[in-house]
């Protein structure tokens, strides 16, 4: 079981999602899983997720009809297995030591 489950809901986030995912992939603390929810995107967000996370077995995507941010976060939380849930919006990014600081 991972220490952290990183929760990323997204809806039409093609412009920012790659940078967000890169910030998770480059964490110095590596005991995490990523659970993303595609909340009915009509752009290339899902393809960007698949391309960016193809080499990470600890990342998964859930697709659902557009239900809003809260419902997307709840869907991700139900599928998370980490000890702790940490939330990241699809238009934000973390410094490389974010999870290390939280773990400490």
KAVENVEN-V239876 format. One record per backbone hydrogen bond with DSSP energy under -0.5 kcal/mol. CO is the residue of the C=O (numbers start at 1). NH is the residue of the N-H. If there is no record, write none. Layout:
co:nh
CO:NH
CO:NH
This chain:
co:nh
2:83
3:84
4:6
4:33
5:7
5:86
6:8
6:35
7:88
8:37
9:90
10:39
13:16
13:17
16:20
17:21
18:22
19:23
20:24
21:25
22:26
24:27
28:30
30:32
31:3
31:4
33:6
34:36
34:60
35:8
36:38
36:62
37:10
37:39
38:40
38:64
44:48
45:49
46:50
47:51
48:52
49:53
50:54
51:54
53:56
55:57
56:59
58:34
60:36
62:38
64:40
68:72
69:73
70:74
71:75
72:76
73:77
74:78
75:79
76:79
77:80
84:5
86:7
89:92
95:98
96:28
97:101
98:102
99:103
100:104
